[in-house]
Amino acid sequence: MDNYRGEKMKKIKFSNNLILIATFIFLFLITIFTHFIGSTDVGDYTDVAKFFSGEYNAKIRSSHSYFYGFMSSPFVKLTGNFFGMKVITLLWLFLLMLSIYYISGKDRKTLLLIVTAPIFWYMAPFINPIQISSLLFLWGYYFIKKYNDEGNLKFLFYSGLFVGLAWVFWDTILYFLVILAFSFLYDKKTSNFFYFLLFVFIGLMPRLILDQVLFNFAFFSILKSFSGGIVNSLWPGIIGSGHTPKTFVNIFSVAIILPLFSYVLFNSKNFKQNKKTNFFLIFSLFLILSNPQIRYTLVIIPIILLNLGKIISKKQLKVQIIFSIIISLLVVTPYIVQMKFSTNAEDFNSLIGNIRNIEISKENIGEIIVKDLNDIAKDFPNETFVVGNKPDDYALLARLYFGKSIVEFVSIQDYNLAIENKTILFEKKFMPVPNINERRQIWISGGIKRNENDSTNYENITLSISIGEPLELQNFSLLKKYNYLYVSKKS
């Protein structure tokens, strides 16, 4: 009888398809019911989507590619909120997980690594283009590796095309594609490297076309993002340097999200067999640690899992699964909390950073602000408001408000420039002075200014909204306090 029970227990084995379906269901439920939609850069994509849907009551400003927001705008228009955008972003994550599984030849060990990997549970609620860029980049890696093994130029074309498409959505792919190209093409003919770049350019065309239509310059968002990164690293902007501090918490968060047995890929035997992939992973990890954010690891972890599944032992697999489940449970805990509450531990990184002083509140600040905005729209219909006290506070209100009664949210920064009859927000000039009696002197300058086509009548704005405190603006005095917002009036 005991032998029969033992044999029966051995036969109980969930199919691969059932494991995938169950994983997708749980990821979907967590994503849909949590109020969390992301942290860093989320406004650069949600706001753009809302702008193109016609629901954004402000001027748009994004430091990144406009393409993901542009592509997602119909979903915002359809649902009247960011629900549709969350669903479509989650779809890219599902396809990324499925791609790893199918590239592995439907390997069960790889499947178990995928469904328990904390990075997928971490990224599930994020509204971000990293999911779709990582999906496209994975196929770019797959085809450049296939080109390296077989030498067929068509695989190099496919690789460049997919990597170029990945760059359409997310600017940081530029750095990963440079590492990928050098890791796999350093021993090939120079012409192959230029072929790859040409194919990348072809894949990038949708973004170039959109930028040309929007800004009359095909490389507008690429140049803006790249130069902005350099400038922010030298001269911090209004929200800091734009780079994540290399603190213990940030580096530890990245390290612990990586597969525990990643090091197995780099032992002498495996390193020689997969040298180029390992070069790519090593240099990519250095890149990530230079600006340590968990979400960046979504680019390399699929490649790690794909290669780790081939060599990991059964014992290591069991330990890896247990470790991954523990971390994944910690990862989703803040999202579950935010289904009904708000917290200062919004995601895994902030959970670790605030572990000693975690705060949980029944009040949801976002919902309170939305209620205040709806009340303000009733009390002061068809008005334009200056928003402060921070320069980008207007973007938060424009993101949260879905309605037509407020004409426009105006940045306090733009308002002050207009009132003072100024246009330049930021300007830097590089002009070395010759030490000899040279007739010529050269300089390079650049900066940011208000749009010359700005049609807002700033002189006629008489009302303002501030968040959490009264507005600090000359000639404006407090008129009415709401739950979290303050309305002031120009005297």
C-alpha positions as CSV (number, residue, x, y, z in Angstrom):
1,M,0.0,0.0,0.0
2,D,2.8,2.4,0.9
3,N,4.6,1.6,-2.4
4,Y,1.4,2.4,-4.3
5,R,1.0,5.8,-2.6
6,G,4.7,6.6,-3.3
7,E,4.3,5.8,-6.9
8,K,1.1,7.8,-7.1
9,M,2.8,10.8,-5.6
10,K,5.6,10.6,-8.1
11,K,3.1,10.7,-11.0
12,I,1.6,14.0,-9.7
13,K,3.5,16.4,-11.9
14,F,2.1,19.6,-13.2
15,S,2.5,20.1,-17.0
16,N,4.6,23.0,-18.3
17,N,1.5,24.7,-19.8
18,L,-0.3,24.5,-16.5
19,I,2.6,26.1,-14.7
20,L,2.8,28.9,-17.2
21,I,-1.0,29.6,-17.1
22,A,-1.0,29.6,-13.3
23,T,2.0,32.0,-13.2
24,F,0.3,34.3,-15.7
25,I,-2.9,34.4,-13.8
26,F,-1.2,35.3,-10.5
27,L,0.9,38.0,-12.2
28,F,-2.2,39.4,-13.9
29,L,-4.1,39.6,-10.6
30,I,-1.3,41.3,-8.7
31,T,-0.8,43.8,-11.6
32,I,-4.5,44.7,-11.9
33,F,-5.4,45.0,-8.3
34,T,-2.4,46.9,-7.0
35,H,-2.4,50.7,-7.2
36,F,1.3,50.7,-7.9
37,I,2.2,51.5,-11.6
38,G,5.9,52.2,-11.2
39,S,8.3,54.7,-9.8
40,T,11.3,56.0,-11.7
41,D,10.4,57.6,-15.1
42,V,6.8,56.3,-15.0
43,G,5.5,59.8,-15.9
44,D,7.7,59.9,-19.1
45,Y,5.5,57.1,-20.5
46,T,2.1,57.5,-18.8
47,D,2.0,61.2,-19.4
48,V,3.0,60.9,-23.1
49,A,0.3,58.2,-23.6
50,K,-2.3,60.4,-21.9
51,F,-1.1,63.4,-24.0
52,F,-1.6,61.6,-27.3
53,S,-5.0,60.3,-26.1
54,G,-6.1,63.9,-25.7
55,E,-6.7,63.6,-22.0
56,Y,-3.6,65.5,-20.7
57,N,-4.4,69.0,-19.6
58,A,-0.8,70.3,-19.7
59,K,2.2,70.7,-22.0
60,I,4.1,67.5,-22.3
61,R,7.7,67.0,-21.3
62,S,9.6,63.7,-21.5
63,S,13.2,62.9,-21.1
64,H,12.9,59.6,-23.1
65,S,11.5,58.2,-26.2
66,Y,7.9,59.3,-27.1
67,F,7.2,56.1,-29.0
68,Y,6.0,53.8,-26.2
69,G,3.6,56.5,-24.9
70,F,2.4,57.2,-28.5
71,M,1.8,53.5,-29.1
72,S,-0.1,53.0,-25.8
73,S,-2.3,56.1,-26.1
74,P,-5.3,54.2,-27.6
75,F,-5.5,52.0,-24.5
76,V,-5.6,55.1,-22.3
77,K,-8.3,56.6,-24.5
78,L,-10.3,53.4,-24.5
79,T,-10.3,52.9,-20.7
80,G,-10.1,56.5,-19.5
81,N,-7.3,55.6,-17.1
82,F,-4.1,53.6,-17.1
83,F,-5.7,50.1,-16.8
84,G,-5.3,49.3,-20.5
85,M,-1.7,50.5,-20.4
86,K,-1.0,48.2,-17.4
87,V,-2.5,45.2,-19.3
88,I,-0.5,45.9,-22.5
89,T,2.7,46.3,-20.6
90,L,2.1,43.1,-18.8
91,L,1.5,41.4,-22.1
92,W,5.1,42.2,-23.1
93,L,6.4,40.6,-19.9
94,F,4.4,37.4,-20.7
95,L,5.8,37.3,-24.2
96,L,9.3,37.7,-22.8
97,M,8.9,34.8,-20.4
98,L,7.4,32.7,-23.2
99,S,10.3,33.6,-25.5
100,I,12.9,32.4,-23.0
101,Y,10.9,29.1,-22.7
102,Y,10.6,28.5,-26.4
103,I,14.2,29.5,-27.2
104,S,15.3,27.0,-24.5
105,G,13.4,24.2,-26.5
106,K,10.7,24.1,-23.8
107,D,13.2,23.0,-21.2
108,R,11.5,22.3,-17.9
109,K,14.4,23.4,-15.8
110,T,14.5,26.7,-17.6
111,L,10.7,27.0,-17.2
112,L,11.0,26.6,-13.4
113,L,13.8,29.2,-13.3
114,I,11.5,31.6,-15.3
115,V,8.3,31.3,-13.3
116,T,10.1,31.8,-9.9
117,A,12.5,34.5,-11.1
118,P,11.9,37.6,-8.8
119,I,12.6,40.1,-11.7
120,F,9.3,39.1,-13.5
121,W,7.3,39.5,-10.3
122,Y,9.0,42.8,-9.6
123,M,8.4,44.3,-13.1
124,A,4.8,43.0,-13.5
125,P,2.9,46.2,-12.3
126,F,5.5,48.6,-13.8
127,I,4.2,50.8,-16.7
128,N,7.5,50.9,-18.6
129,P,9.0,50.2,-22.0
130,I,11.7,48.0,-20.5
131,Q,9.5,44.9,-20.8
132,I,9.0,45.3,-24.6
133,S,12.6,46.4,-25.1
134,S,13.9,43.4,-23.2
135,L,11.7,41.1,-25.3
136,L,13.0,42.5,-28.5
137,F,16.6,42.6,-27.2
138,L,16.4,38.9,-26.2
139,W,15.6,38.0,-29.8
140,G,18.4,40.3,-31.0
141,Y,20.8,38.3,-28.7
142,Y,19.4,35.0,-30.0
143,F,20.0,35.9,-33.6
144,I,23.5,37.4,-33.1
145,K,24.5,34.3,-31.3
146,K,23.0,32.2,-34.1
147,Y,25.0,34.3,-36.6
148,N,28.2,33.7,-34.6
149,D,27.6,30.0,-34.7
150,E,26.5,29.6,-38.3
151,G,27.9,32.7,-40.1
152,N,24.7,33.4,-42.1
153,L,24.4,37.1,-42.6
154,K,20.6,37.0,-42.5
155,F,20.8,36.3,-38.7
156,L,22.9,39.4,-38.3
157,F,20.2,41.3,-40.1
158,Y,17.5,39.9,-37.8
159,S,19.6,40.7,-34.7
160,G,20.2,44.3,-35.8
161,L,16.5,44.7,-36.6
162,F,15.3,43.5,-33.2
163,V,17.9,45.5,-31.3
164,G,17.0,48.6,-33.3
165,L,13.3,48.1,-32.5
166,A,14.3,47.7,-28.8
167,W,16.0,51.1,-29.0
168,V,12.8,52.6,-30.4
169,F,11.2,52.2,-27.0
170,W,14.0,52.6,-24.4
171,D,17.0,54.8,-24.7
172,T,19.3,52.7,-22.4
173,I,19.3,49.9,-25.0
174,L,21.9,52.1,-26.9
175,Y,24.5,51.1,-24.3
176,F,23.5,47.4,-24.2
177,L,23.7,47.2,-28.0
178,V,27.2,48.6,-28.1
179,I,28.3,45.9,-25.6
180,L,26.4,43.2,-27.5
181,A,28.1,44.3,-30.8
182,F,31.6,44.3,-29.4
183,S,31.1,41.1,-27.5
184,F,30.0,39.1,-30.5
185,L,31.7,40.9,-33.4
186,Y,35.2,41.8,-32.1
187,D,36.7,38.9,-34.0
188,K,34.7,39.4,-37.2
189,K,35.3,41.5,-40.3
190,T,34.9,45.3,-39.7
191,S,32.3,45.3,-42.4
192,N,30.1,43.0,-40.4
193,F,30.1,45.5,-37.5
194,F,28.9,48.3,-39.9
195,Y,26.3,45.9,-41.4
196,F,25.0,45.4,-37.9
197,L,24.8,49.1,-37.2
198,L,23.0,49.6,-40.5
199,F,20.4,46.9,-39.6
200,V,20.0,48.6,-36.2
201,F,19.3,51.9,-38.0
202,I,16.6,50.2,-40.1
203,G,15.0,48.8,-36.9
204,L,15.1,52.3,-35.4
205,M,13.2,53.9,-38.2
206,P,9.7,54.0,-36.5
207,R,11.2,56.3,-33.8
208,L,13.0,58.5,-36.3
209,I,9.8,58.9,-38.3
210,L,7.8,59.8,-35.2
211,D,10.4,62.3,-34.0
212,Q,10.5,63.9,-37.5
213,V,6.7,64.3,-37.5
214,L,6.6,65.6,-33.9
215,F,9.7,67.8,-33.7
216,N,10.9,68.4,-37.3
217,F,14.1,66.6,-36.3
218,A,14.4,62.8,-36.6
219,F,17.0,62.5,-33.9
220,F,15.3,64.8,-31.4
221,S,14.5,62.4,-28.6
222,I,17.7,60.4,-29.0
223,L,19.9,63.6,-28.9
224,K,17.8,65.0,-26.0
225,S,18.1,61.8,-23.9
226,F,21.8,61.2,-24.6
227,S,22.9,64.8,-24.0
228,G,20.6,65.1,-21.0
229,G,22.3,62.1,-19.4
230,I,25.7,63.7,-19.9
231,V,24.5,67.1,-18.6
232,N,22.8,65.7,-15.6
233,S,25.9,63.7,-14.6
234,L,27.8,67.0,-14.6
235,W,25.2,69.5,-13.5
236,P,22.4,68.1,-11.4
237,G,18.9,69.2,-12.5
238,I,15.8,70.1,-10.5
239,I,15.3,66.5,-9.3
240,G,19.0,65.6,-8.8
241,S,21.6,64.1,-11.1
242,G,19.2,61.7,-12.8
243,H,21.5,58.8,-11.8
244,T,20.8,56.3,-9.0
245,P,23.2,56.6,-6.1
246,K,25.6,53.7,-5.7
247,T,24.5,53.0,-2.1
248,F,24.6,49.6,-0.4
249,V,20.8,49.3,-0.6
250,N,20.7,50.0,-4.3
251,I,23.6,47.6,-5.2
252,F,22.3,44.9,-2.8
253,S,18.8,45.2,-4.4
254,V,20.3,44.5,-7.8
255,A,22.6,41.7,-6.6
256,I,19.8,39.8,-4.7
257,I,17.4,39.9,-7.7
258,L,20.0,38.1,-9.9
259,P,19.8,34.3,-10.1
260,L,21.7,32.8,-7.1
261,F,23.7,30.4,-9.3
262,S,24.6,32.9,-12.0
263,Y,28.3,32.4,-11.1
264,V,28.1,28.9,-12.5
265,L,28.1,30.5,-16.0
266,F,31.6,31.9,-15.3
267,N,33.5,28.9,-14.2
268,S,36.4,27.9,-16.4
269,K,34.6,25.2,-18.3
270,N,31.4,27.1,-19.1
271,F,33.2,30.3,-19.7
272,K,35.2,28.9,-22.6
273,Q,32.1,27.3,-24.1
274,N,30.1,30.5,-24.0
275,K,32.8,33.2,-23.9
276,K,31.0,35.9,-26.0
277,T,27.8,35.7,-24.0
278,N,29.7,35.9,-20.8
279,F,31.6,38.9,-22.0
280,F,28.3,40.6,-22.7
281,L,26.9,39.7,-19.3
282,I,30.0,40.9,-17.4
283,F,30.2,44.2,-19.1
284,S,26.4,44.7,-18.9
285,L,26.5,44.0,-15.2
286,F,29.2,46.7,-14.8
287,L,26.9,49.1,-16.7
288,I,23.9,48.3,-14.5
289,L,26.0,48.8,-11.3
290,S,27.1,52.2,-12.5
291,N,23.4,53.2,-12.2
292,P,22.0,50.5,-10.0
293,Q,18.3,50.0,-10.6
294,I,16.5,46.6,-10.4
295,R,14.5,47.2,-13.5
296,Y,17.7,47.3,-15.7
297,T,18.4,43.7,-14.9
298,L,15.4,42.6,-17.0
299,V,17.7,43.0,-20.0
300,I,20.3,40.4,-18.8
301,I,18.4,38.0,-16.6
302,P,16.5,36.4,-19.5
303,I,19.9,35.6,-21.1
304,I,21.2,34.4,-17.8
305,L,18.2,32.0,-17.3
306,L,18.5,30.8,-20.9
307,N,22.1,29.7,-20.4
308,L,21.8,28.7,-16.7
309,G,18.9,26.2,-17.5
310,K,21.3,24.2,-19.7
311,I,23.9,23.6,-17.0
312,I,22.4,23.9,-13.6
313,S,22.3,20.6,-11.6
314,K,19.1,19.2,-10.0
315,K,20.4,20.1,-6.5
316,Q,21.3,23.6,-7.5
317,L,17.9,24.0,-9.2
318,K,16.0,23.1,-6.0
319,V,18.1,25.6,-4.0
320,Q,17.6,28.2,-6.7
321,I,13.8,27.7,-6.8
322,I,13.5,28.0,-3.0
323,F,15.7,31.1,-2.9
324,S,13.7,32.7,-5.8
325,I,10.3,32.0,-4.3
326,I,11.4,33.7,-1.0
327,I,12.7,36.8,-2.8
328,S,9.6,36.8,-5.1
329,L,7.3,36.8,-2.1
330,L,9.1,39.7,-0.6
331,V,9.0,41.5,-4.0
332,V,5.2,41.2,-4.3
333,T,4.4,42.1,-0.7
334,P,4.5,45.9,-1.3
335,Y,2.2,45.4,-4.3
336,I,-0.3,43.4,-2.2
337,V,-0.2,46.1,0.5
338,Q,-1.0,48.7,-2.1
339,M,-4.2,47.0,-3.1
340,K,-5.9,48.8,-0.2
341,F,-3.3,50.9,1.5
342,S,-0.4,53.3,0.7
343,T,3.1,52.8,2.0
344,N,6.6,54.3,1.8
345,A,7.8,50.9,0.8
346,E,6.3,51.0,-2.7
347,D,8.6,48.4,-4.3
348,F,11.3,45.9,-3.3
349,N,14.1,48.5,-3.4
350,S,12.2,51.0,-1.1
351,L,11.1,48.1,1.1
352,I,14.8,47.3,1.8
353,G,15.7,51.0,2.1
354,N,12.9,51.7,4.6
355,I,12.9,48.4,6.4
356,R,13.4,50.1,9.8
357,N,10.6,52.7,9.4
358,I,8.0,51.2,7.1
359,E,4.8,53.2,7.1
360,I,1.4,51.9,6.0
361,S,-1.6,54.2,5.7
362,K,-5.3,53.6,4.9
363,E,-5.2,56.9,3.0
364,N,-4.2,56.8,-0.6
365,I,-2.6,60.1,-1.5
366,G,-3.3,59.6,-5.2
367,E,-7.1,59.1,-4.6
368,I,-7.2,62.1,-2.2
369,I,-5.5,64.3,-4.9
370,V,-8.0,63.1,-7.5
371,K,-10.9,64.0,-5.2
372,D,-9.4,67.4,-4.5
373,L,-9.0,68.0,-8.3
374,N,-12.6,67.1,-9.0
375,D,-13.7,69.5,-6.3
376,I,-11.5,72.3,-7.6
377,A,-12.8,71.7,-11.1
378,K,-16.4,72.2,-9.8
379,D,-15.5,75.3,-7.7
380,F,-13.4,76.9,-10.4
381,P,-14.5,75.5,-13.8
382,N,-12.7,76.3,-17.1
383,E,-9.6,77.8,-15.4
384,T,-5.9,77.5,-16.0
385,F,-3.8,76.9,-12.9
386,V,-0.2,77.6,-12.1
387,V,1.1,74.5,-10.2
388,G,3.9,74.4,-7.6
389,N,5.9,74.7,-5.5
390,K,8.2,72.3,-7.4
391,P,8.7,72.8,-11.2
392,D,7.3,69.4,-12.1
393,D,4.4,69.2,-9.7
394,Y,2.1,70.1,-12.6
395,A,2.8,66.8,-14.2
396,L,1.5,64.8,-11.3
397,L,-1.8,66.6,-11.3
398,A,-2.1,66.4,-15.1
399,R,-1.4,62.6,-14.8
400,L,-4.1,62.0,-12.1
401,Y,-6.8,64.3,-13.5
402,F,-9.1,62.8,-16.1
403,G,-11.6,65.5,-17.0
404,K,-12.3,68.6,-19.2
405,S,-13.2,71.3,-16.6
406,I,-9.6,72.3,-15.9
407,V,-8.1,74.0,-19.0
408,E,-4.5,73.6,-18.2
409,F,-2.0,72.8,-15.5
410,V,1.0,75.2,-15.9
411,S,4.5,74.6,-14.4
412,I,5.5,77.3,-11.9
413,Q,8.9,77.3,-13.7
414,D,7.3,78.2,-17.1
415,Y,5.1,80.8,-15.4
416,N,8.1,82.6,-13.7
417,L,10.0,82.6,-17.0
418,A,7.1,84.2,-18.9
419,I,6.3,86.8,-16.2
420,E,10.0,87.8,-16.1
421,N,10.1,87.8,-20.0
422,K,12.7,85.1,-20.1
423,T,13.0,82.0,-22.3
424,I,16.2,80.2,-21.2
425,L,15.8,77.5,-18.6
426,F,19.4,76.1,-18.7
427,E,22.5,77.0,-20.8
428,K,26.1,75.9,-20.7
429,K,29.0,77.0,-22.8
430,F,32.4,75.3,-23.3
431,M,35.0,77.8,-24.4
432,P,38.7,77.0,-23.8
433,V,40.9,80.0,-23.7
434,P,44.1,79.6,-25.8
435,N,47.4,80.1,-23.9
436,I,49.1,81.6,-27.1
437,N,48.3,84.5,-29.3
438,E,45.8,82.6,-31.5
439,R,43.5,84.7,-33.7
440,R,40.5,82.4,-33.2
441,Q,38.6,81.1,-30.2
442,I,36.0,78.3,-30.4
443,W,33.1,77.3,-28.2
444,I,30.3,74.8,-28.0
445,S,27.1,75.7,-26.3
446,G,23.7,74.1,-25.6
447,G,20.7,74.5,-23.4
448,I,17.0,74.3,-22.8
449,K,14.4,77.0,-23.5
450,R,10.7,77.5,-23.5
451,N,9.0,76.5,-26.8
452,E,8.7,79.5,-29.1
453,N,5.2,78.3,-30.0
454,D,4.0,78.5,-26.4
455,S,0.4,79.8,-26.7
456,T,-0.5,80.0,-23.0
457,N,-1.5,83.5,-21.8
458,Y,0.5,83.6,-18.6
459,E,-0.5,87.2,-17.7
460,N,-4.1,86.2,-17.5
461,I,-3.6,83.3,-15.1
462,T,-5.1,84.3,-11.7
463,L,-5.3,80.9,-9.9
464,S,-2.8,78.3,-8.7
465,I,-2.7,74.9,-7.1
466,S,0.0,73.7,-4.8
467,I,0.6,70.2,-3.3
468,G,0.8,69.7,0.5
469,E,1.5,73.4,1.3
470,P,0.5,76.9,0.2
471,L,2.1,78.3,-3.0
472,E,5.2,80.4,-2.6
473,L,4.7,82.8,-5.4
474,Q,4.7,86.6,-5.4
475,N,1.2,88.3,-5.5
476,F,-0.6,84.9,-4.8
477,S,-2.4,84.4,-1.5
478,L,-4.2,81.4,-0.1
479,L,-7.8,81.2,-1.2
480,K,-9.0,77.7,-0.2
481,K,-7.5,74.6,1.4
482,Y,-8.7,71.2,0.3
483,N,-7.7,67.8,1.7
484,Y,-4.2,67.8,0.2
485,L,-4.2,70.6,-2.3
486,Y,-4.2,74.4,-1.8
487,V,-5.7,76.9,-4.2
488,S,-4.3,80.5,-4.2
489,K,-5.4,83.6,-6.1
490,K,-3.5,86.4,-7.7
491,S,-4.1,89.7,-5.9
